[in-house]
Amino acid sequence: MEKAYDEGRFHLLDGILYHRTKHTFLMSLTDRTLINTILHECHDSVAAGHLSEDRTLERVKTFSWWPNWKKDVAEYCQTCDRCQNANRATGKKFVMMIQIQ
């Protein structure tokens, strides 16, 4: 493997740009089609199960990165018809639980 670029938080290796975090390298995405595929797989797929925005964020951040990725995940989840219909049907908004002392 040839290292062609290594500076700061980015690393180019074999033509693939990686974003360096504290503990790992994440694939840096710029192709909108690929980003949409990642969002679909992390939220809509059978394994993902249309769970919360937070869980989708956790799935996405394990292997990929792109500018404004958190905003894209939020918009994707907020515009998911299946999730919006399910929330309307139950009338419940899901909130984080806190411990009462």
C-alpha positions in Angstrom: 0.0 0.0 0.0 1.3 3.3 -1.0 0.8 6.3 1.3 0.4 9.3 -1.0 -0.9 11.9 1.5 -0.8 12.2 5.2 -1.4 15.4 7.0 -3.6 16.5 9.8 -6.9 14.6 10.0 -6.9 13.1 6.5 -4.9 10.3 5.0 -4.9 9.2 1.3 -4.1 5.6 0.8 -4.5 3.7 -2.5 -6.8 6.5 -3.8 -9.2 6.3 -0.9 -9.3 9.3 1.5 -9.6 8.5 5.2 -10.5 10.8 8.1 -8.4 10.2 11.1 -10.1 10.2 14.5 -8.5 9.6 17.9 -8.7 5.8 17.7 -9.2 4.9 14.0 -9.5 5.9 10.4 -12.9 6.3 8.8 -13.6 6.2 5.1 -14.2 9.8 3.9 -17.1 10.0 1.5 -17.9 12.7 -1.2 -20.1 10.7 -3.6 -23.7 11.6 -2.8 -25.0 8.3 -4.1 -22.7 6.4 -1.8 -23.7 8.6 1.2 -27.4 7.9 0.5 -26.6 4.2 0.3 -24.8 4.4 3.7 -27.8 6.3 5.2 -30.2 3.7 3.8 -28.2 0.7 5.2 -27.7 2.3 8.6 -31.4 3.3 9.0 -33.8 1.6 6.6 -32.3 -1.9 6.2 -33.8 -4.9 8.0 -30.7 -5.0 10.3 -31.1 -1.3 11.1 -34.8 -1.5 11.8 -35.8 2.2 11.4 -34.5 2.9 14.9 -33.7 6.3 16.3 -31.6 9.1 14.9 -29.1 8.4 17.7 -28.7 4.8 16.7 -28.3 5.7 13.1 -25.6 8.2 14.0 -23.8 5.4 15.9 -24.0 3.1 13.0 -22.7 5.7 10.5 -19.8 6.9 12.6 -18.3 3.4 13.0 -17.0 3.3 9.4 -17.6 6.5 7.5 -17.3 10.3 7.6 -18.2 13.3 5.4 -18.7 17.0 6.0 -22.0 17.7 7.8 -22.7 14.0 8.3 -24.6 14.5 11.5 -26.9 17.0 9.8 -27.5 14.6 6.9 -28.4 11.8 9.3 -30.8 14.0 11.1 -32.5 15.1 7.9 -32.7 11.5 6.6 -34.3 10.3 9.8 -36.7 13.2 10.0 -37.9 12.6 6.4 -38.3 8.9 6.7 -42.0 8.3 5.9 -42.1 5.0 7.8 -40.7 6.6 11.0 -42.9 9.6 10.7 -46.1 7.5 10.2 -45.1 5.3 13.2 -44.6 8.3 15.4 -48.0 9.8 14.3 -49.8 6.5 14.9 -48.6 6.1 18.5 -48.7 9.8 19.2 -45.5 9.4 21.2 -42.4 11.3 21.0 -39.4 9.3 22.2 -37.2 11.1 24.7 -34.1 10.2 26.7 -34.9 8.8 30.1 -33.2 10.4 33.1 -32.8 9.0 36.6 -34.9 10.7 39.3 -33.2 11.0 42.6 
